[in-house]
Amino acid sequence: METHSWKERGEDGVILYRANYQGGKWSLESCPKVGRSMRDAVSWTPVEMSRGHWETLREILWRKYQRKRCPWHFIEEIDKMLAETEES
């Protein structure tokens, strides 16, 4: 399983997102950012991936690919999916 994470600032504060790739499928989870003392008590909530999430994940993977920390086929899959949703 591969995990890629990022933060977004929202109305409720900072939200952490974690995208997991396992078995050829992506899943996304989120949780509010908390301090170190509460980090173990946080529960990750599954999130439906929107187009914005896919685009953010693609940017993160592109940066990792440039540093040779991510395979190219991840980016190809996301680009293909984004192109298909754009057409419909």
SEMAR-360842 format. One record per residue (C-alpha): residue number from 1; x, y, z. Coordinates in steps of 0.02 Angstrom, whole numbers, plus 50000, padded with zeros to 5 digits. Example, Ala and Ser with C-alpha at 12.3 -4.5 7.8 and 13.67 -1.06 7.14 Angstrom:
2
+------+-------+-------+-------+
! tise !    xx !    yy !    zz !
+------+-------+-------+-------+
!    1 ! 50615 ! 49775 ! 50390 !
!    2 ! 50684 ! 49947 ! 50357 !
+------+-------+-------+-------+
//
This chain:
88
+------+-------+-------+-------+
! tise !    xx !    yy !    zz !
+------+-------+-------+-------+
!    1 ! 50000 ! 50000 ! 50000 !
!    2 ! 50062 ! 50173 ! 49955 !
!    3 ! 50007 ! 50325 ! 50054 !
!    4 ! 50017 ! 50508 ! 50002 !
!    5 ! 49958 ! 50648 ! 50115 !
!    6 ! 49928 ! 50836 ! 50112 !
!    7 ! 49847 ! 50976 ! 50213 !
!    8 ! 49712 ! 51100 ! 50166 !
!    9 ! 49654 ! 51251 ! 50264 !
!   10 ! 49465 ! 51263 ! 50277 !
!   11 ! 49330 ! 51348 ! 50378 !
!   12 ! 49352 ! 51223 ! 50520 !
!   13 ! 49541 ! 51240 ! 50527 !
!   14 ! 49673 ! 51131 ! 50447 !
!   15 ! 49615 ! 50964 ! 50375 !
!   16 ! 49736 ! 50822 ! 50339 !
!   17 ! 49703 ! 50710 ! 50189 !
!   18 ! 49779 ! 50539 ! 50160 !
!   19 ! 49763 ! 50451 ! 49991 !
!   20 ! 49797 ! 50265 ! 49992 !
!   21 ! 49834 ! 50158 ! 49839 !
!   22 ! 49802 ! 49973 ! 49867 !
!   23 ! 49748 ! 49838 ! 49748 !
!   24 ! 49740 ! 49957 ! 49600 !
!   25 ! 49616 ! 50074 ! 49686 !
!   26 ! 49631 ! 50242 ! 49771 !
!   27 ! 49543 ! 50285 ! 49934 !
!   28 ! 49542 ! 50451 ! 50026 !
!   29 ! 49528 ! 50486 ! 50212 !
!   30 ! 49529 ! 50647 ! 50311 !
!   31 ! 49544 ! 50705 ! 50490 !
!   32 ! 49567 ! 50872 ! 50579 !
!   33 ! 49744 ! 50922 ! 50622 !
!   34 ! 49779 ! 50899 ! 50807 !
!   35 ! 49928 ! 50913 ! 50922 !
!   36 ! 50050 ! 50773 ! 50958 !
!   37 ! 49966 ! 50724 ! 51120 !
!   38 ! 49802 ! 50685 ! 51031 !
!   39 ! 49874 ! 50611 ! 50871 !
!   40 ! 49839 ! 50430 ! 50924 !
!   41 ! 49658 ! 50469 ! 50968 !
!   42 ! 49614 ! 50541 ! 50797 !
!   43 ! 49502 ! 50437 ! 50685 !
!   44 ! 49518 ! 50449 ! 50496 !
!   45 ! 49353 ! 50471 ! 50403 !
!   46 ! 49329 ! 50404 ! 50224 !
!   47 ! 49298 ! 50543 ! 50097 !
!   48 ! 49223 ! 50535 ! 49921 !
!   49 ! 49357 ! 50600 ! 49802 !
!   50 ! 49303 ! 50756 ! 49707 !
!   51 ! 49388 ! 50825 ! 49552 !
!   52 ! 49483 ! 50948 ! 49663 !
!   53 ! 49552 ! 50806 ! 49768 !
!   54 ! 49608 ! 50712 ! 49611 !
!   55 ! 49696 ! 50868 ! 49546 !
!   56 ! 49783 ! 50897 ! 49712 !
!   57 ! 49837 ! 50716 ! 49721 !
!   58 ! 49904 ! 50728 ! 49543 !
!   59 ! 50008 ! 50881 ! 49589 !
!   60 ! 50081 ! 50791 ! 49740 !
!   61 ! 50121 ! 50636 ! 49639 !
!   62 ! 50201 ! 50741 ! 49501 !
!   63 ! 50318 ! 50822 ! 49627 !
!   64 ! 50361 ! 50651 ! 49700 !
!   65 ! 50389 ! 50579 ! 49525 !
!   66 ! 50516 ! 50716 ! 49487 !
!   67 ! 50614 ! 50660 ! 49641 !
!   68 ! 50597 ! 50476 ! 49589 !
!   69 ! 50483 ! 50436 ! 49737 !
!   70 ! 50328 ! 50387 ! 49639 !
!   71 ! 50296 ! 50276 ! 49487 !
!   72 ! 50239 ! 50357 ! 49324 !
!   73 ! 50087 ! 50245 ! 49304 !
!   74 ! 50002 ! 50332 ! 49453 !
!   75 ! 50007 ! 50497 ! 49359 !
!   76 ! 49950 ! 50415 ! 49197 !
!   77 ! 49799 ! 50336 ! 49283 !
!   78 ! 49745 ! 50500 ! 49362 !
!   79 ! 49770 ! 50597 ! 49199 !
!   80 ! 49664 ! 50468 ! 49107 !
!   81 ! 49527 ! 50477 ! 49238 !
!   82 ! 49527 ! 50668 ! 49236 !
!   83 ! 49517 ! 50670 ! 49045 !
!   84 ! 49368 ! 50549 ! 49047 !
!   85 ! 49272 ! 50653 ! 49174 !
!   86 ! 49307 ! 50811 ! 49074 !
!   87 ! 49229 ! 50736 ! 48918 !
!   88 ! 49067 ! 50685 ! 49003 !
+------+-------+-------+-------+
//
